[in-house]
Amino acid sequence: MAQLDDDQAQDVVSIPLEGKSSIADHMVIASGRSTRQVASMAQKLAEKIKQAGFGHARVEGLPAADWVLIDAGDVVIHLFRPEVRSFYNLERMWSFEGSETSMMGRN
């Protein structure tokens, strides 16, 4: 989350999935203003995950950088360009009744 804030990610949402899904314990969704920013955020985040000792994160979608998925095991991070994010609307798909999603970052 700190790295996304440092990279000026927009509309950062954290969704707890523990006990609700077997794919991950946590999902983070954020936007970048352009494909260049999305790609840069993804590369920095993958490097930060590796440096922190969590191994190599799988990164998908980097060449186009409209939607980049970073699979870090227990945490899955989705980075979008704003119009792609609004089209797929993952927040609505993954929000569960009674769950709390936290938002941080810039609008």
C-alpha beads as a LAMMPS data file, in Angstrom:
LAMMPS data file: protein, C-alpha beads

107 atoms
106 bonds

1 atom types
1 bond types

-500.0 500.0 xlo xhi
-500.0 500.0 ylo yhi
-500.0 500.0 zlo zhi

Masses

1 110.0

Atoms # bond

1 1 1 0.000 0.000 0.000
2 1 1 2.856 2.379 0.824
3 1 1 4.493 1.742 -2.553
4 1 1 1.224 2.472 -4.353
5 1 1 0.872 5.690 -2.374
6 1 1 4.485 6.643 -3.234
7 1 1 3.721 6.021 -6.919
8 1 1 0.621 8.238 -6.711
9 1 1 -1.843 5.450 -7.438
10 1 1 -5.434 6.632 -7.549
11 1 1 -8.520 5.216 -5.834
12 1 1 -6.702 2.448 -3.960
13 1 1 -9.123 -0.134 -2.554
14 1 1 -8.225 -3.020 -0.271
15 1 1 -10.663 -5.950 -0.119
16 1 1 -10.243 -8.699 2.503
17 1 1 -10.935 -12.138 1.006
18 1 1 -9.840 -14.391 3.851
19 1 1 -12.469 -17.061 4.395
20 1 1 -14.408 -15.877 1.318
21 1 1 -12.167 -17.085 -1.495
22 1 1 -9.379 -19.606 -1.959
23 1 1 -7.505 -17.484 -4.528
24 1 1 -6.025 -15.031 -2.011
25 1 1 -6.466 -13.550 1.448
26 1 1 -6.429 -9.978 0.210
27 1 1 -7.087 -8.077 -3.015
28 1 1 -5.854 -4.576 -3.795
29 1 1 -7.251 -2.545 -6.694
30 1 1 -5.734 0.734 -7.865
31 1 1 -5.620 3.002 -10.905
32 1 1 -2.890 4.822 -12.743
33 1 1 -3.403 7.806 -15.014
34 1 1 -1.777 6.200 -18.076
35 1 1 -0.404 2.904 -19.360
36 1 1 3.091 4.177 -18.595
37 1 1 2.201 4.854 -14.942
38 1 1 0.408 1.498 -14.588
39 1 1 3.453 -0.347 -16.010
40 1 1 5.846 1.587 -13.780
41 1 1 3.761 0.914 -10.650
42 1 1 3.587 -2.798 -11.502
43 1 1 7.332 -3.125 -12.050
44 1 1 8.188 -1.256 -8.838
45 1 1 5.675 -3.270 -6.823
46 1 1 6.967 -6.604 -8.150
47 1 1 10.526 -5.552 -7.299
48 1 1 9.481 -4.401 -3.811
49 1 1 7.769 -7.756 -3.180
50 1 1 10.949 -9.594 -4.235
51 1 1 13.190 -7.352 -2.081
52 1 1 10.948 -7.929 0.932
53 1 1 11.680 -11.655 0.672
54 1 1 8.297 -12.835 -0.619
55 1 1 9.744 -14.372 -3.787
56 1 1 8.930 -13.573 -7.387
57 1 1 5.429 -12.244 -7.941
58 1 1 3.728 -13.313 -11.159
59 1 1 2.908 -10.321 -13.338
60 1 1 0.363 -10.522 -16.186
61 1 1 -0.671 -7.822 -18.659
62 1 1 2.477 -5.734 -18.521
63 1 1 3.044 -5.198 -22.265
64 1 1 -0.311 -3.437 -22.807
65 1 1 -0.567 -2.125 -19.216
66 1 1 -4.305 -1.432 -19.433
67 1 1 -4.873 -3.971 -16.643
68 1 1 -1.905 -5.506 -14.848
69 1 1 -2.384 -8.367 -12.398
70 1 1 0.283 -9.057 -9.785
71 1 1 -0.089 -12.384 -7.986
72 1 1 1.969 -12.267 -4.811
73 1 1 0.461 -15.414 -3.291
74 1 1 -1.778 -14.330 -0.421
75 1 1 -2.250 -10.893 -1.994
76 1 1 -3.470 -10.160 -5.513
77 1 1 -3.037 -6.642 -6.902
78 1 1 -4.959 -5.265 -9.889
79 1 1 -3.647 -2.079 -11.508
80 1 1 -5.844 -0.382 -14.106
81 1 1 -6.174 2.600 -16.345
82 1 1 -9.349 4.375 -15.073
83 1 1 -11.616 3.580 -18.039
84 1 1 -10.641 -0.108 -17.999
85 1 1 -11.239 -0.263 -14.250
86 1 1 -14.731 1.213 -14.573
87 1 1 -15.558 -1.252 -17.378
88 1 1 -14.644 -4.354 -15.335
89 1 1 -15.792 -2.939 -11.970
90 1 1 -14.011 -5.558 -9.839
91 1 1 -14.892 -3.742 -6.614
92 1 1 -18.559 -4.521 -7.143
93 1 1 -17.874 -8.109 -8.178
94 1 1 -15.745 -8.800 -5.088
95 1 1 -17.633 -6.785 -2.499
96 1 1 -19.542 -9.014 -0.140
97 1 1 -22.519 -8.054 1.930
98 1 1 -21.300 -6.888 5.321
99 1 1 -17.664 -6.657 4.237
100 1 1 -15.675 -3.506 4.678
101 1 1 -13.473 -2.174 1.921
102 1 1 -10.950 0.447 2.780
103 1 1 -9.928 3.189 0.409
104 1 1 -6.801 5.270 0.486
105 1 1 -4.993 7.384 -2.022
106 1 1 -5.958 10.168 -4.323
107 1 1 -9.112 10.704 -6.326

Bonds

1 1 1 2
2 1 2 3
3 1 3 4
4 1 4 5
5 1 5 6
6 1 6 7
7 1 7 8
8 1 8 9
9 1 9 10
10 1 10 11
11 1 11 12
12 1 12 13
13 1 13 14
14 1 14 15
15 1 15 16
16 1 16 17
17 1 17 18
18 1 18 19
19 1 19 20
20 1 20 21
21 1 21 22
22 1 22 23
23 1 23 24
24 1 24 25
25 1 25 26
26 1 26 27
27 1 27 28
28 1 28 29
29 1 29 30
30 1 30 31
31 1 31 32
32 1 32 33
33 1 33 34
34 1 34 35
35 1 35 36
36 1 36 37
37 1 37 38
38 1 38 39
39 1 39 40
40 1 40 41
41 1 41 42
42 1 42 43
43 1 43 44
44 1 44 45
45 1 45 46
46 1 46 47
47 1 47 48
48 1 48 49
49 1 49 50
50 1 50 51
51 1 51 52
52 1 52 53
53 1 53 54
54 1 54 55
55 1 55 56
56 1 56 57
57 1 57 58
58 1 58 59
59 1 59 60
60 1 60 61
61 1 61 62
62 1 62 63
63 1 63 64
64 1 64 65
65 1 65 66
66 1 66 67
67 1 67 68
68 1 68 69
69 1 69 70
70 1 70 71
71 1 71 72
72 1 72 73
73 1 73 74
74 1 74 75
75 1 75 76
76 1 76 77
77 1 77 78
78 1 78 79
79 1 79 80
80 1 80 81
81 1 81 82
82 1 82 83
83 1 83 84
84 1 84 85
85 1 85 86
86 1 86 87
87 1 87 88
88 1 88 89
89 1 89 90
90 1 90 91
91 1 91 92
92 1 92 93
93 1 93 94
94 1 94 95
95 1 95 96
96 1 96 97
97 1 97 98
98 1 98 99
99 1 99 100
100 1 100 101
101 1 101 102
102 1 102 103
103 1 103 104
104 1 104 105
105 1 105 106
106 1 106 107
